[in-house]
Amino acid sequence: MQLHDVWFVLIAFLWVGYFFLEGFDFGIGVLTKLLARDRRERRVLINTIGPVWDGNEVWLLSAAGGTFAAFPDWYATLFSGFYLPVLLILVCLILRGVAFEYRVKRPEERWQRNWEHAIFWTSLLPAVLWGVIFGNIVHGVQIDAHKEYVGSLLDLFHPYALLGGLVTLTLFTFHGAVFASLKTVGDIRERARRAATVVGLTAAVLVTGFLGWTQADKGDSTSLVVLLLALIALVAALGANRLGREGWAFVFSGVTIVAAVSMLFLTLFPNVMPSTLHESWSLTVSNASSSPYTLKILTWGAGFAAPLVMLYQGWTYWVFRKRIGTQHLADAH
């Protein structure tokens, strides 16, 4: 295995970690409108991710930065060709962070309600758009001989990509509902479990269709095994949720996301962005990578920094591991 192969695996790992962690806090953001009955319950849901949401976004920065350094042609084609969807995601992430911090800065009901609307929409839109983007990466886009995307914005919204957007939305919302049931007490915990059942069954149908389509189009025996793992984990998550075993339900919902995203990268390799215009114009791990010397320096840096970041983030989750409910909230303004 050469260094560019290693870095493909590392970038895949970063995206898997990002979707596993950011997936449930996108789901919590969506559930603030679908699950919470009043402002206190919305505060409970937001507080479940309050200490960790910004740390989860470090994985996105690492994945994008790693792509820029290790595969500059992949980065350039991806972020220029998908400029508007990526820009919308970035705007949502910025507004979402502002909404978390500014929501309680003033006591007026309208002020707080508007920021809560912002949290919902800036969680829902990225959850959909990430699925659309990765659906296009796996399916392939119009890349010419100069490694440039020559399609239009509307070309990105075809049936496979749109199905991918619905998969990430429902899967993240299910993951968030399971996380909410794991982190809360009282009536909101029970409603989160019921919501997880409904959303999880919907996600199961969509995930089966999307991954089945991917397997039929680009899969092999290895990706088939990972597909089956994703589906088995999703069924196990639904079963554990039904039995009230929230910890196991969260583990299995996380395994579903890990396996599903891993399958996408398995079917993608050795390409990083296939071309639908001509197979030889596809970006691959070899023709889109940096020089071997650059990859060597990056490997030493990542080997030192990545374990420290993961240890710190793991410690953060351990410190804030307790359940919360409305009775634990301080009085509002």
C-alpha angles and dihedrals in degrees: 000000000000126000094258088057090050091052092050087056092046093051090047088052091052092051091047090051091047094052092044093053104029089041095072095044090050085051092051089051091054091046093056086081100031102042111022116084098196143005094276092056091047087053089053093052093046091048091056089068098026096103096043113031095090092047090053090060090060086078090060092050090049093048093049093043092048091050091050092051101037101032108023094167091052090049093048095048094042098048095040097043093044093037100133098044091046091046090051090051091050092049089050092050091050094048090044092056091047090049092053092052101037100040093089099035093096130035099221113118093222092053093052094042092053092052090048089054087052092053091053097048096040089053096045099047098052090045089059098038095052089058091049092049096048090043087059094044091055097038094046133242138224103285119165131210091276091060091251128134108241100176128100132250092259090055088069093062103070125139096268093050093044090051088051089054092053090048094054092044095052095037093050091046090051090048089050093049091052090048090050091053089049095050103039139065134210129020095340089060092056093046090049089055091051091047090050090056094052096043092041093056090050090048091050092059093046095043091050091052096044098045091041089054090048092049093049092049104040110356135119135185094286094051089047090058091050090047091054090047090054093050094045090049091050092051090047090050091052091048094048091048090051090053093048094248095138096170094056091041090057092047092051095044087052091050088052091056093043093050095043094051091042089054091055091054091045091055090045098053130132086021121068094188117007119213118229090197098061130351093225090058093061119118111242136183089262104043095040099045133101122249119291090249092054091048090050092054091046091051092055091048094047092046090058102039104037098064091049092052092047093049092050093048092047089052090052092055090048093052093050097040099117125107120249136200140176090278090063095057122104115233114278123239 
